Amino acid sequence: MLQSPRGRAGTAFLQLAIAARTMAGVSELESALQMEPAAFQALYSTQKPKLEDENLIFFCQMGKRGLQATQLAQGLGYTGARNYTGAYREWLQQEG
């Protein structure tokens, strides 16, 4: 698992990473990010990210779905949404 950045932004990263493990994929992300916070919490067992969170980092195995997720989140108003362009594969090579 990726190491989360420190501080408040790290909290948002970790929350979304936990939720992402239970999502079916990018297709589920749009409805998840539009849920009421309580419904998100009940379904994913973590707090819903806030629109103002600084670093919502999306990633996938190769990079395509992470980019799609980032663009979708940005379109919904999550201005801190970012894509880890190297994807899990790059992280694994460098850190694994």
C-alpha positions as protocol buffer text, in pm:
chain_id: "A"
residue {
  index: 1
  type: MET
  ca { x: 0 y: 0 z: 0 }
}
residue {
  index: 2
  type: LEU
  ca { x: 121 y: 351 z: -75 }
}
residue {
  index: 3
  type: GLN
  ca { x: 246 y: 558 z: 212 }
}
residue {
  index: 4
  type: SER
  ca { x: 12 y: 848 z: 279 }
}
residue {
  index: 5
  type: PRO
  ca { x: 145 y: 1202 z: 294 }
}
residue {
  index: 6
  type: ARG
  ca { x: 161 y: 1351 z: 643 }
}
residue {
  index: 7
  type: GLY
  ca { x: -97 y: 1579 z: 802 }
}
residue {
  index: 8
  type: ARG
  ca { x: -449 y: 1658 z: 696 }
}
residue {
  index: 9
  type: ALA
  ca { x: -386 y: 1580 z: 330 }
}
residue {
  index: 10
  type: GLY
  ca { x: -254 y: 1241 z: 435 }
}
residue {
  index: 11
  type: THR
  ca { x: -577 y: 1171 z: 615 }
}
residue {
  index: 12
  type: ALA
  ca { x: -776 y: 1235 z: 298 }
}
residue {
  index: 13
  type: PHE
  ca { x: -541 y: 1012 z: 100 }
}
residue {
  index: 14
  type: LEU
  ca { x: -573 y: 729 z: 347 }
}
residue {
  index: 15
  type: GLN
  ca { x: -951 y: 760 z: 370 }
}
residue {
  index: 16
  type: LEU
  ca { x: -991 y: 741 z: -6 }
}
residue {
  index: 17
  type: ALA
  ca { x: -743 y: 454 z: -38 }
}
residue {
  index: 18
  type: ILE
  ca { x: -945 y: 255 z: 216 }
}
residue {
  index: 19
  type: ALA
  ca { x: -1270 y: 330 z: 36 }
}
residue {
  index: 20
  type: ALA
  ca { x: -1120 y: 251 z: -304 }
}
residue {
  index: 21
  type: ARG
  ca { x: -1038 y: -103 z: -195 }
}
residue {
  index: 22
  type: THR
  ca { x: -1409 y: -177 z: -172 }
}
residue {
  index: 23
  type: MET
  ca { x: -1520 y: 2 z: -491 }
}
residue {
  index: 24
  type: ALA
  ca { x: -1593 y: -177 z: -814 }
}
residue {
  index: 25
  type: GLY
  ca { x: -1391 y: 82 z: -1003 }
}
residue {
  index: 26
  type: VAL
  ca { x: -1413 y: 421 z: -1166 }
}
residue {
  index: 27
  type: SER
  ca { x: -1777 y: 354 z: -1256 }
}
residue {
  index: 28
  type: GLU
  ca { x: -1869 y: 348 z: -887 }
}
residue {
  index: 29
  type: LEU
  ca { x: -1659 y: 650 z: -793 }
}
residue {
  index: 30
  type: GLU
  ca { x: -1895 y: 911 z: -933 }
}
residue {
  index: 31
  type: SER
  ca { x: -2191 y: 794 z: -728 }
}
residue {
  index: 32
  type: ALA
  ca { x: -1970 y: 744 z: -422 }
}
residue {
  index: 33
  type: LEU
  ca { x: -1837 y: 1100 z: -432 }
}
residue {
  index: 34
  type: GLN
  ca { x: -2191 y: 1234 z: -463 }
}
residue {
  index: 35
  type: MET
  ca { x: -2323 y: 1043 z: -160 }
}
residue {
  index: 36
  type: GLU
  ca { x: -2418 y: 1208 z: 164 }
}
residue {
  index: 37
  type: PRO
  ca { x: -2130 y: 1173 z: 414 }
}
residue {
  index: 38
  type: ALA
  ca { x: -2325 y: 935 z: 639 }
}
residue {
  index: 39
  type: ALA
  ca { x: -2412 y: 704 z: 350 }
}
residue {
  index: 40
  type: PHE
  ca { x: -2049 y: 703 z: 234 }
}
residue {
  index: 41
  type: GLN
  ca { x: -1934 y: 620 z: 588 }
}
residue {
  index: 42
  type: ALA
  ca { x: -2187 y: 337 z: 619 }
}
residue {
  index: 43
  type: LEU
  ca { x: -2095 y: 182 z: 284 }
}
residue {
  index: 44
  type: TYR
  ca { x: -1716 y: 226 z: 287 }
}
residue {
  index: 45
  type: SER
  ca { x: -1640 y: 237 z: 662 }
}
residue {
  index: 46
  type: THR
  ca { x: -1445 y: 561 z: 630 }
}
residue {
  index: 47
  type: GLN
  ca { x: -1518 y: 932 z: 610 }
}
residue {
  index: 48
  type: LYS
  ca { x: -1610 y: 1082 z: 276 }
}
residue {
  index: 49
  type: PRO
  ca { x: -1340 y: 1315 z: 141 }
}
residue {
  index: 50
  type: LYS
  ca { x: -1423 y: 1686 z: 152 }
}
residue {
  index: 51
  type: LEU
  ca { x: -1425 y: 1905 z: -158 }
}
residue {
  index: 52
  type: GLU
  ca { x: -1152 y: 2117 z: -2 }
}
residue {
  index: 53
  type: ASP
  ca { x: -915 y: 1831 z: 87 }
}
residue {
  index: 54
  type: GLU
  ca { x: -574 y: 1916 z: -57 }
}
residue {
  index: 55
  type: ASN
  ca { x: -452 y: 1579 z: -181 }
}
residue {
  index: 56
  type: LEU
  ca { x: -693 y: 1314 z: -301 }
}
residue {
  index: 57
  type: ILE
  ca { x: -453 y: 1083 z: -477 }
}
residue {
  index: 58
  type: PHE
  ca { x: -590 y: 834 z: -726 }
}
residue {
  index: 59
  type: PHE
  ca { x: -394 y: 544 z: -868 }
}
residue {
  index: 60
  type: CYS
  ca { x: -444 y: 212 z: -1039 }
}
residue {
  index: 61
  type: GLN
  ca { x: -229 y: -67 z: -1176 }
}
residue {
  index: 62
  type: MET
  ca { x: -123 y: 97 z: -1504 }
}
residue {
  index: 63
  type: GLY
  ca { x: -237 y: 462 z: -1489 }
}
residue {
  index: 64
  type: LYS
  ca { x: -546 y: 491 z: -1712 }
}
residue {
  index: 65
  type: ARG
  ca { x: -817 y: 437 z: -1448 }
}
residue {
  index: 66
  type: GLY
  ca { x: -632 y: 656 z: -1199 }
}
residue {
  index: 67
  type: LEU
  ca { x: -636 y: 942 z: -1450 }
}
residue {
  index: 68
  type: GLN
  ca { x: -1006 y: 883 z: -1523 }
}
residue {
  index: 69
  type: ALA
  ca { x: -1084 y: 887 z: -1151 }
}
residue {
  index: 70
  type: THR
  ca { x: -885 y: 1208 z: -1101 }
}
residue {
  index: 71
  type: GLN
  ca { x: -1065 y: 1382 z: -1386 }
}
residue {
  index: 72
  type: LEU
  ca { x: -1402 y: 1265 z: -1257 }
}
residue {
  index: 73
  type: ALA
  ca { x: -1330 y: 1390 z: -904 }
}
residue {
  index: 74
  type: GLN
  ca { x: -1207 y: 1724 z: -1036 }
}
residue {
  index: 75
  type: GLY
  ca { x: -1527 y: 1754 z: -1241 }
}
residue {
  index: 76
  type: LEU
  ca { x: -1726 y: 1704 z: -922 }
}
residue {
  index: 77
  type: GLY
  ca { x: -1540 y: 1989 z: -752 }
}
residue {
  index: 78
  type: TYR
  ca { x: -1259 y: 1804 z: -572 }
}
residue {
  index: 79
  type: THR
  ca { x: -991 y: 2059 z: -657 }
}
residue {
  index: 80
  type: GLY
  ca { x: -719 y: 1868 z: -471 }
}
residue {
  index: 81
  type: ALA
  ca { x: -768 y: 1550 z: -677 }
}
residue {
  index: 82
  type: ARG
  ca { x: -439 y: 1427 z: -818 }
}
residue {
  index: 83
  type: ASN
  ca { x: -329 y: 1130 z: -1022 }
}
residue {
  index: 84
  type: TYR
  ca { x: -22 y: 927 z: -928 }
}
residue {
  index: 85
  type: THR
  ca { x: 93 y: 906 z: -1291 }
}
residue {
  index: 86
  type: GLY
  ca { x: 343 y: 628 z: -1235 }
}
residue {
  index: 87
  type: ALA
  ca { x: 64 y: 411 z: -1097 }
}
residue {
  index: 88
  type: TYR
  ca { x: 106 y: 121 z: -859 }
}
residue {
  index: 89
  type: ARG
  ca { x: 352 y: -45 z: -1093 }
}
residue {
  index: 90
  type: GLU
  ca { x: 605 y: 240 z: -1062 }
}
residue {
  index: 91
  type: TRP
  ca { x: 562 y: 265 z: -687 }
}
residue {
  index: 92
  type: LEU
  ca { x: 620 y: -108 z: -651 }
}
residue {
  index: 93
  type: GLN
  ca { x: 944 y: -88 z: -852 }
}
residue {
  index: 94
  type: GLN
  ca { x: 1075 y: 202 z: -644 }
}
residue {
  index: 95
  type: GLU
  ca { x: 946 y: 112 z: -300 }
}
residue {
  index: 96
  type: GLY
  ca { x: 859 y: -256 z: -313 }
}
